[in-house]
Amino acid sequence: NVASIDADGIQRVTSNITSNSYESISIQAGVKTQWTIHVDQGDLSGCNNRILIRSFGAEIPLQVGDNIIEFTPTEKGTFTFTCWMGMIRSRIIIT
């Protein structure tokens, strides 16, 4: 999923989580970001209920519905995020 920048200069991107997968996102460095992670009822489990972004030192608990994460990426590159067990993996691509 690729972010789009709105009239306020904020890039917004939405991704979905299923019981066994996370969608990757693509965002731009240096632009304030609002990342919405959507989780449907029945898709949240003991494995995927937290994501870890080790490169950012972040651990984010998830709940059913929309989970909003706001940050400004400063470094370009491809960063992996995983479930807390490291079994479900995806990427944040920052250009």
C-alpha atoms as a printed R data frame, in Angstrom:
   type eleno elety resid chain resno       x       y      z
1  ATOM     1    CA   ASN     A     1   0.000   0.000  0.000
2  ATOM     2    CA   VAL     A     2   1.401   3.360 -1.041
3  ATOM     3    CA   ALA     A     3   0.837   6.500  1.024
4  ATOM     4    CA   SER     A     4  -0.816   9.569 -0.432
5  ATOM     5    CA   ILE     A     5  -0.151  13.091  0.817
6  ATOM     6    CA   ASP     A     6  -3.238  15.143  1.675
7  ATOM     7    CA   ALA     A     7  -3.790  18.915  1.542
8  ATOM     8    CA   ASP     A     8  -2.434  19.222  5.101
9  ATOM     9    CA   GLY     A     9   0.911  17.739  4.000
10 ATOM    10    CA   ILE     A    10   0.376  14.511  5.955
11 ATOM    11    CA   GLN     A    11   0.940  11.220  4.198
12 ATOM    12    CA   ARG     A    12  -1.723   8.667  4.974
13 ATOM    13    CA   VAL     A    13  -1.587   4.954  4.362
14 ATOM    14    CA   THR     A    14  -3.873   2.118  5.403
15 ATOM    15    CA   SER     A    15  -2.987  -1.541  5.678
16 ATOM    16    CA   ASN     A    16  -4.953  -4.579  6.762
17 ATOM    17    CA   ILE     A    17  -4.037  -7.439  9.016
18 ATOM    18    CA   THR     A    18  -5.425 -10.909  8.613
19 ATOM    19    CA   SER     A    19  -4.945 -13.835 10.948
20 ATOM    20    CA   ASN     A    20  -1.693 -14.785  9.187
21 ATOM    21    CA   SER     A    21  -0.428 -11.756  7.241
22 ATOM    22    CA   TYR     A    22   0.496  -8.082  7.437
23 ATOM    23    CA   GLU     A    23   0.391  -5.837  4.349
24 ATOM    24    CA   SER     A    24   3.519  -3.865  3.510
25 ATOM    25    CA   ILE     A    25   3.483  -0.076  3.127
26 ATOM    26    CA   SER     A    26   5.470   2.466  1.091
27 ATOM    27    CA   ILE     A    27   6.010   5.969  2.477
28 ATOM    28    CA   GLN     A    28   8.290   8.970  1.956
29 ATOM    29    CA   ALA     A    29  11.040  10.052  4.329
30 ATOM    30    CA   GLY     A    30  10.684  13.434  5.995
31 ATOM    31    CA   VAL     A    31   6.882  13.602  5.732
32 ATOM    32    CA   LYS     A    32   4.599  13.297  8.757
33 ATOM    33    CA   THR     A    33   2.831   9.946  8.463
34 ATOM    34    CA   GLN     A    34  -0.466   8.591  9.676
35 ATOM    35    CA   TRP     A    35  -0.524   4.805  9.265
36 ATOM    36    CA   THR     A    36  -3.862   3.139  9.896
37 ATOM    37    CA   ILE     A    37  -3.685  -0.593 10.535
38 ATOM    38    CA   HIS     A    38  -7.127  -2.139 10.186
39 ATOM    39    CA   VAL     A    39  -7.991  -5.410 11.934
40 ATOM    40    CA   ASP     A    40 -11.341  -7.124 11.368
41 ATOM    41    CA   GLN     A    41 -13.169  -8.983 14.125
42 ATOM    42    CA   GLY     A    42 -11.913 -12.571 14.193
43 ATOM    43    CA   ASP     A    43  -8.522 -11.763 12.625
44 ATOM    44    CA   LEU     A    44  -6.718 -10.760 15.840
45 ATOM    45    CA   SER     A    45  -4.922 -13.580 17.629
46 ATOM    46    CA   GLY     A    46  -2.356 -14.158 20.339
47 ATOM    47    CA   CYS     A    47   0.321 -14.191 17.636
48 ATOM    48    CA   ASN     A    48  -0.504 -11.091 15.561
49 ATOM    49    CA   ASN     A    49  -1.816  -8.790 18.312
50 ATOM    50    CA   ARG     A    50   1.435  -6.800 18.515
51 ATOM    51    CA   ILE     A    51   3.813  -5.682 15.821
52 ATOM    52    CA   LEU     A    52   7.499  -5.114 16.379
53 ATOM    53    CA   ILE     A    53   9.547  -2.695 14.312
54 ATOM    54    CA   ARG     A    54  12.959  -3.458 15.739
55 ATOM    55    CA   SER     A    55  14.784  -0.874 13.595
56 ATOM    56    CA   PHE     A    56  12.621   1.840 15.183
57 ATOM    57    CA   GLY     A    57  12.577   0.311 18.669
58 ATOM    58    CA   ALA     A    58   8.786   0.147 18.477
59 ATOM    59    CA   GLU     A    59   6.310  -2.381 19.816
60 ATOM    60    CA   ILE     A    60   2.727  -1.578 18.900
61 ATOM    61    CA   PRO     A    61  -0.249  -3.383 20.473
62 ATOM    62    CA   LEU     A    62  -3.192  -3.870 18.119
63 ATOM    63    CA   GLN     A    63  -6.919  -4.113 18.685
64 ATOM    64    CA   VAL     A    64  -9.912  -4.859 16.476
65 ATOM    65    CA   GLY     A    65 -10.774  -1.847 14.305
66 ATOM    66    CA   ASP     A    66  -8.479   0.972 13.197
67 ATOM    67    CA   ASN     A    67  -5.121   1.351 14.938
68 ATOM    68    CA   ILE     A    68  -3.510   4.706 14.114
69 ATOM    69    CA   ILE     A    69   0.239   5.208 14.306
70 ATOM    70    CA   GLU     A    70   1.700   8.677 13.733
71 ATOM    71    CA   PHE     A    71   5.383   9.297 13.085
72 ATOM    72    CA   THR     A    72   7.772  11.054 10.737
73 ATOM    73    CA   PRO     A    73  10.224   8.677  9.053
74 ATOM    74    CA   THR     A    74  13.708  10.143  8.806
75 ATOM    75    CA   GLU     A    75  15.722   7.340  7.231
76 ATOM    76    CA   LYS     A    76  15.281   5.829  3.767
77 ATOM    77    CA   GLY     A    77  15.381   2.072  3.335
78 ATOM    78    CA   THR     A    78  13.387  -1.110  3.751
79 ATOM    79    CA   PHE     A    79  12.491  -2.031  7.313
80 ATOM    80    CA   THR     A    80  10.955  -5.286  8.457
81 ATOM    81    CA   PHE     A    81   8.123  -5.483 10.937
82 ATOM    82    CA   THR     A    82   6.921  -8.701 12.499
83 ATOM    83    CA   CYS     A    83   4.534 -10.188 14.996
84 ATOM    84    CA   TRP     A    84   6.014 -10.465 18.481
85 ATOM    85    CA   MET     A    85   7.078 -14.050 17.712
86 ATOM    86    CA   GLY     A    86   8.772 -13.067 14.425
87 ATOM    87    CA   MET     A    87   6.703 -15.512 12.370
88 ATOM    88    CA   ILE     A    88   4.497 -13.030 10.467
89 ATOM    89    CA   ARG     A    89   6.663 -10.569  8.544
90 ATOM    90    CA   SER     A    90   6.177  -7.572  6.299
91 ATOM    91    CA   ARG     A    91   7.969  -4.382  5.232
92 ATOM    92    CA   ILE     A    92   7.934  -0.629  5.480
93 ATOM    93    CA   ILE     A    93   9.574   0.834  2.377
94 ATOM    94    CA   ILE     A    94  10.737   4.420  2.912
95 ATOM    95    CA   THR     A    95  11.857   6.389 -0.158
